[in-house]
């Protein structure tokens, strides 16, 4: 998997080996869930293929999809302040990342604390 600058935007290029690795990762997560583990995955969906792969692997399991949202300005600031990110990646992914999934709940981390977001997610699962 490679990220390249194309026409001023960062794009992900995935070859056959990369697709195999991603499929294996999704299968491993699904296998852990089928074994009875509660699993939380922090995923960045960059293509319809990513979304469809997760749907196929997780079929038959109880899954809750959560959109963790943050305004662009705050996202860019966090990317810059962390110091371990490729600057520009967040902007390149911002308009794409929530394009493919159908979410059960959304949390806005620009206004919620992590604890408040967890409460929103738990309430949506229970109620």
MODELLER restraints for C-alpha pairs under 7 A, 6 or more apart:
rsr = mdl.restraints
at = mdl.atoms
rsr.add(forms.Gaussian(group=physical.xy_distance, feature=features.Distance(at['CA:1:A'], at['CA:12:A']), mean=6.95, stdev=0.5))
rsr.add(forms.Gaussian(group=physical.xy_distance, feature=features.Distance(at['CA:1:A'], at['CA:13:A']), mean=5.69, stdev=0.5))
rsr.add(forms.Gaussian(group=physical.xy_distance, feature=features.Distance(at['CA:1:A'], at['CA:14:A']), mean=4.63, stdev=0.5))
rsr.add(forms.Gaussian(group=physical.xy_distance, feature=features.Distance(at['CA:1:A'], at['CA:15:A']), mean=6.61, stdev=0.5))
rsr.add(forms.Gaussian(group=physical.xy_distance, feature=features.Distance(at['CA:1:A'], at['CA:18:A']), mean=5.44, stdev=0.5))
rsr.add(forms.Gaussian(group=physical.xy_distance, feature=features.Distance(at['CA:2:A'], at['CA:12:A']), mean=5.75, stdev=0.5))
rsr.add(forms.Gaussian(group=physical.xy_distance, feature=features.Distance(at['CA:2:A'], at['CA:13:A']), mean=5.15, stdev=0.5))
rsr.add(forms.Gaussian(group=physical.xy_distance, feature=features.Distance(at['CA:2:A'], at['CA:14:A']), mean=6.60, stdev=0.5))
rsr.add(forms.Gaussian(group=physical.xy_distance, feature=features.Distance(at['CA:3:A'], at['CA:10:A']), mean=6.22, stdev=0.5))
rsr.add(forms.Gaussian(group=physical.xy_distance, feature=features.Distance(at['CA:3:A'], at['CA:11:A']), mean=5.44, stdev=0.5))
rsr.add(forms.Gaussian(group=physical.xy_distance, feature=features.Distance(at['CA:3:A'], at['CA:12:A']), mean=4.45, stdev=0.5))
rsr.add(forms.Gaussian(group=physical.xy_distance, feature=features.Distance(at['CA:3:A'], at['CA:13:A']), mean=6.07, stdev=0.5))
rsr.add(forms.Gaussian(group=physical.xy_distance, feature=features.Distance(at['CA:4:A'], at['CA:10:A']), mean=5.33, stdev=0.5))
rsr.add(forms.Gaussian(group=physical.xy_distance, feature=features.Distance(at['CA:4:A'], at['CA:11:A']), mean=5.30, stdev=0.5))
rsr.add(forms.Gaussian(group=physical.xy_distance, feature=features.Distance(at['CA:4:A'], at['CA:12:A']), mean=6.41, stdev=0.5))
rsr.add(forms.Gaussian(group=physical.xy_distance, feature=features.Distance(at['CA:5:A'], at['CA:11:A']), mean=6.21, stdev=0.5))
rsr.add(forms.Gaussian(group=physical.xy_distance, feature=features.Distance(at['CA:9:A'], at['CA:92:A']), mean=5.81, stdev=0.5))
rsr.add(forms.Gaussian(group=physical.xy_distance, feature=features.Distance(at['CA:10:A'], at['CA:89:A']), mean=6.54, stdev=0.5))
rsr.add(forms.Gaussian(group=physical.xy_distance, feature=features.Distance(at['CA:10:A'], at['CA:92:A']), mean=5.54, stdev=0.5))
rsr.add(forms.Gaussian(group=physical.xy_distance, feature=features.Distance(at['CA:23:A'], at['CA:53:A']), mean=6.98, stdev=0.5))
rsr.add(forms.Gaussian(group=physical.xy_distance, feature=features.Distance(at['CA:26:A'], at['CA:54:A']), mean=6.34, stdev=0.5))
rsr.add(forms.Gaussian(group=physical.xy_distance, feature=features.Distance(at['CA:26:A'], at['CA:57:A']), mean=6.44, stdev=0.5))
rsr.add(forms.Gaussian(group=physical.xy_distance, feature=features.Distance(at['CA:27:A'], at['CA:57:A']), mean=5.95, stdev=0.5))
rsr.add(forms.Gaussian(group=physical.xy_distance, feature=features.Distance(at['CA:30:A'], at['CA:57:A']), mean=6.09, stdev=0.5))
rsr.add(forms.Gaussian(group=physical.xy_distance, feature=features.Distance(at['CA:30:A'], at['CA:58:A']), mean=5.76, stdev=0.5))
rsr.add(forms.Gaussian(group=physical.xy_distance, feature=features.Distance(at['CA:33:A'], at['CA:39:A']), mean=6.24, stdev=0.5))
rsr.add(forms.Gaussian(group=physical.xy_distance, feature=features.Distance(at['CA:44:A'], at['CA:97:A']), mean=5.94, stdev=0.5))
rsr.add(forms.Gaussian(group=physical.xy_distance, feature=features.Distance(at['CA:45:A'], at['CA:51:A']), mean=6.47, stdev=0.5))
rsr.add(forms.Gaussian(group=physical.xy_distance, feature=features.Distance(at['CA:45:A'], at['CA:97:A']), mean=5.19, stdev=0.5))
rsr.add(forms.Gaussian(group=physical.xy_distance, feature=features.Distance(at['CA:46:A'], at['CA:96:A']), mean=6.14, stdev=0.5))
rsr.add(forms.Gaussian(group=physical.xy_distance, feature=features.Distance(at['CA:46:A'], at['CA:97:A']), mean=5.49, stdev=0.5))
rsr.add(forms.Gaussian(group=physical.xy_distance, feature=features.Distance(at['CA:47:A'], at['CA:100:A']), mean=6.89, stdev=0.5))
rsr.add(forms.Gaussian(group=physical.xy_distance, feature=features.Distance(at['CA:48:A'], at['CA:100:A']), mean=5.67, stdev=0.5))
rsr.add(forms.Gaussian(group=physical.xy_distance, feature=features.Distance(at['CA:51:A'], at['CA:100:A']), mean=6.25, stdev=0.5))
rsr.add(forms.Gaussian(group=physical.xy_distance, feature=features.Distance(at['CA:51:A'], at['CA:101:A']), mean=6.27, stdev=0.5))
rsr.add(forms.Gaussian(group=physical.xy_distance, feature=features.Distance(at['CA:64:A'], at['CA:104:A']), mean=6.01, stdev=0.5))
rsr.add(forms.Gaussian(group=physical.xy_distance, feature=features.Distance(at['CA:65:A'], at['CA:103:A']), mean=4.90, stdev=0.5))
rsr.add(forms.Gaussian(group=physical.xy_distance, feature=features.Distance(at['CA:65:A'], at['CA:104:A']), mean=5.27, stdev=0.5))
rsr.add(forms.Gaussian(group=physical.xy_distance, feature=features.Distance(at['CA:65:A'], at['CA:105:A']), mean=6.77, stdev=0.5))
rsr.add(forms.Gaussian(group=physical.xy_distance, feature=features.Distance(at['CA:66:A'], at['CA:103:A']), mean=5.67, stdev=0.5))
rsr.add(forms.Gaussian(group=physical.xy_distance, feature=features.Distance(at['CA:66:A'], at['CA:104:A']), mean=6.04, stdev=0.5))
rsr.add(forms.Gaussian(group=physical.xy_distance, feature=features.Distance(at['CA:66:A'], at['CA:105:A']), mean=5.08, stdev=0.5))
rsr.add(forms.Gaussian(group=physical.xy_distance, feature=features.Distance(at['CA:66:A'], at['CA:106:A']), mean=5.58, stdev=0.5))
rsr.add(forms.Gaussian(group=physical.xy_distance, feature=features.Distance(at['CA:67:A'], at['CA:103:A']), mean=6.21, stdev=0.5))
rsr.add(forms.Gaussian(group=physical.xy_distance, feature=features.Distance(at['CA:67:A'], at['CA:105:A']), mean=6.40, stdev=0.5))
rsr.add(forms.Gaussian(group=physical.xy_distance, feature=features.Distance(at['CA:67:A'], at['CA:106:A']), mean=4.57, stdev=0.5))
rsr.add(forms.Gaussian(group=physical.xy_distance, feature=features.Distance(at['CA:67:A'], at['CA:107:A']), mean=6.23, stdev=0.5))
rsr.add(forms.Gaussian(group=physical.xy_distance, feature=features.Distance(at['CA:68:A'], at['CA:106:A']), mean=6.11, stdev=0.5))
rsr.add(forms.Gaussian(group=physical.xy_distance, feature=features.Distance(at['CA:68:A'], at['CA:107:A']), mean=5.21, stdev=0.5))
rsr.add(forms.Gaussian(group=physical.xy_distance, feature=features.Distance(at['CA:68:A'], at['CA:108:A']), mean=6.27, stdev=0.5))
rsr.add(forms.Gaussian(group=physical.xy_distance, feature=features.Distance(at['CA:68:A'], at['CA:109:A']), mean=6.79, stdev=0.5))
rsr.add(forms.Gaussian(group=physical.xy_distance, feature=features.Distance(at['CA:69:A'], at['CA:107:A']), mean=6.01, stdev=0.5))
rsr.add(forms.Gaussian(group=physical.xy_distance, feature=features.Distance(at['CA:69:A'], at['CA:108:A']), mean=4.78, stdev=0.5))
rsr.add(forms.Gaussian(group=physical.xy_distance, feature=features.Distance(at['CA:69:A'], at['CA:109:A']), mean=5.87, stdev=0.5))
rsr.add(forms.Gaussian(group=physical.xy_distance, feature=features.Distance(at['CA:70:A'], at['CA:108:A']), mean=5.73, stdev=0.5))
rsr.add(forms.Gaussian(group=physical.xy_distance, feature=features.Distance(at['CA:70:A'], at['CA:109:A']), mean=5.25, stdev=0.5))
rsr.add(forms.Gaussian(group=physical.xy_distance, feature=features.Distance(at['CA:70:A'], at['CA:110:A']), mean=5.19, stdev=0.5))
rsr.add(forms.Gaussian(group=physical.xy_distance, feature=features.Distance(at['CA:71:A'], at['CA:110:A']), mean=6.38, stdev=0.5))
rsr.add(forms.Gaussian(group=physical.xy_distance, feature=features.Distance(at['CA:75:A'], at['CA:90:A']), mean=6.80, stdev=0.5))
rsr.add(forms.Gaussian(group=physical.xy_distance, feature=features.Distance(at['CA:76:A'], at['CA:90:A']), mean=6.42, stdev=0.5))
rsr.add(forms.Gaussian(group=physical.xy_distance, feature=features.Distance(at['CA:76:A'], at['CA:91:A']), mean=6.95, stdev=0.5))
rsr.add(forms.Gaussian(group=physical.xy_distance, feature=features.Distance(at['CA:79:A'], at['CA:85:A']), mean=5.93, stdev=0.5))
rsr.add(forms.Gaussian(group=physical.xy_distance, feature=features.Distance(at['CA:79:A'], at['CA:87:A']), mean=6.53, stdev=0.5))
rsr.add(forms.Gaussian(group=physical.xy_distance, feature=features.Distance(at['CA:79:A'], at['CA:90:A']), mean=6.94, stdev=0.5))
rsr.add(forms.Gaussian(group=physical.xy_distance, feature=features.Distance(at['CA:80:A'], at['CA:87:A']), mean=6.33, stdev=0.5))
rsr.add(forms.Gaussian(group=physical.xy_distance, feature=features.Distance(at['CA:105:A'], at['CA:121:A']), mean=6.73, stdev=0.5))
rsr.add(forms.Gaussian(group=physical.xy_distance, feature=features.Distance(at['CA:105:A'], at['CA:124:A']), mean=6.88, stdev=0.5))
rsr.add(forms.Gaussian(group=physical.xy_distance, feature=features.Distance(at['CA:107:A'], at['CA:117:A']), mean=5.84, stdev=0.5))
